[in-house]
Amino acid sequence: MDWATGIMVYLVIWWIMLFAVLPLGVSRVENPGPGQDRGAPEKPQILRKVVITSLVAAVVWIGFYILHQADIFNFRQWAGKY
């Protein structure tokens, strides 16, 4: 796997992890003001969630990289079949 493929795999994993982490710790606004949605989070804590997402995605990517280097994930063998 070259560096460009590694970065793209990390970005895909990062986005998937972001959507998994976003709902954690969310509480709704009790008394929304005018123009504010009832389902909007009171304190979204986006920076905290981005940091958690980056760490979890890095761990998952390292696991994927190890499995790929061990030739457990070999996508080239399927390329000629389809």
Disulfide bonds with the S-S distance in Angstrom:
none
